[in-house]
């Protein structure tokens, strides 16, 4: 399996009271994993997978939030391959 690094911006909210001139900014994020599915709207990447029962922990990142995608030079072997 090929590993990818996706750099993306996420929405950020502030729940505390603050001065009106203080801005809430976006949150830069990095996700490393295996790309499971790509569409015109998003990229679904799996950061954690358990072979027993094929349980996945995935996130769909909107393409408009993605700053850069880089394939890592690390290959992951799954049991039985």
NORPETA-V931275 format. One record per pair of residues at least 24 apart in sequence whose C-alpha atoms are under 8 Angstrom apart, sorted by the first residue. I is the first residue (numbers start at 0). GAP is how many residues later the second one is. If there is no record, write none. Layout:
<<I/GAP> <I/GAP>>
//
This chain:
<<0/33> <0/74> <0/75> <0/76> <0/77> <1/32> <1/33> <1/69> <1/70> <1/71> <1/72> <1/73> <1/74> <2/29> <2/30> <2/31> <2/32> <2/68> <2/69> <2/70> <2/71> <2/72> <2/73> <3/28> <3/29> <3/30> <3/31> <3/65> <3/66> <3/67> <3/68> <4/25> <4/26> <4/27> <4/28> <4/64> <4/65> <4/66> <4/67> <5/24> <5/25> <5/26> <5/60> <5/61> <5/62> <5/63> <5/64> <6/24> <6/59> <6/60> <6/61> <6/62> <7/53> <7/57> <7/58> <7/59> <7/60> <8/56> <8/57> <8/58> <9/55> <50/27> <50/28>>
//
